[in-house]
């Protein structure tokens, strides 16, 4: 009673004196203060014991929050659990009959992997890609000297045209294979697939590249003629020179030179300067007679 | 006789049980597969962007695909392809651009750490650039190699390089470049006689390899040393853009 009064009316000195002199009253007051400070509705014990209890409760809350956060943060948990069951079941099936289980599992995985799109299957998708590749590349190659592009440049060009919806190199390769087979069957897709040179570098070229190749040949011969006019000697060009003349990449310039060689416009010389190409003087009318040695 | 009949009967019973067990397991797998398909589609919708930005999530996803024996980069016409493919296909195009841009300096042979530096610089222009690690570059190159055999990884000494020209580096070429890279922190250059002594080769063998690499622009010659000409490995030079 004195404790309650002392707590309610702290200004009352006599009541405070009583609390301070009476041990029982003082203990009761301390317990009351503990409860008030910690804000607990029901105290099972007082002082340090109570503090320890509260601290334990906070730790439990913190741990459960962390656990929940970790579960939420690991987005793979649900997927991985599902996958573990799948893999375990597949292993069990494998124990029963290895070849059947392998093929069943492989079929199942293929079904997971397939998206129901507008395409009926991978072949249909690649056919659509082949037509789209031709649609995108043909206008571009019409303005490119030689009318050709390497596969990797074609892939980069086509994917840039698609903006965000990129395709895999494997899909592009499948589309190119269809372009090749379309060419073999006489279908006009606008592009042809060609291997150039001994190394067999693969390029895509316009089906009708006569104009583009003729333009490239004219540019190269013009440069050679300019050099010859300066000092009346035969000069050569390399792939690097042709890349500069025609504003192409070096591998593509190499392909253009090899095509010009096949057309007998230039001829090669492999020597101390590496692989170089001269104007094919053997095709000149002047070569029908004695060729002036001073020009060599 | 009765023994034989009993054995045959037991074998038939065992076979029937096995078949039933197999069918039950298959049915279970079908159910699990449907659940997995549903979870995967939901995952793709919710976390697709996150997977593309975070290197650790990509690694985790690849590990999961390895367990499923699926190549997530095989085709863009699949859930796996749409989830992860776009990141690697775009990275592949950036790698091609960097290789073409640096080819005049290094002849088409670029160390992976340098390539990574250039590629990351291109991605910093994005508002929320993804994390790109050497592992990602290796995966993208491996995919490009399916299309164009000129793009491949080549180990020279302790460093991995990307080769982006249609050529094959022979063992001699690799050994020579490896020797030049081992000269670090000294400049990556040496004369024919120095290389001949260090590699234990006849000078003619060194000259043959040096000529081939010079034609590929992977070595450049410094004839103004005052003594023997020195050959510098362009791929190992730190060239500022």
Interface residues (C-beta under 8 A of the other chain):
Chain A: X75 X76 X78 X79 X80 X82 X83 X85 X86 X87 X89 X90 X92 X93 X96 X97 X100 X104 X105 X106 X108 X109 X111 X112 X113 X114 X115 X117 X119 X122 X125 X150 X151 X152 X153 X155 X156 X159 X160 X164 X165 X166 X167 X168 X169 X170 X171 X172 X173 X199 X201 X202 X249 X250 X251 X274
Chain B: X18 X21 X22 X25 X26 X28 X29 X30 X32 X33 X35 X36 X37 X39 X40 X43 X46 X47 X50 X57 X60 X61 X64 X67 X68 X69 X70 X73 X74 X75 X76 X77 X78 X79 X80 X81 X82 X85 X86 X89 X90 X92 X93 X96 X97 X100 X103 X143 X144 X146 X147 X148 X150 X151 X165 X166 X215
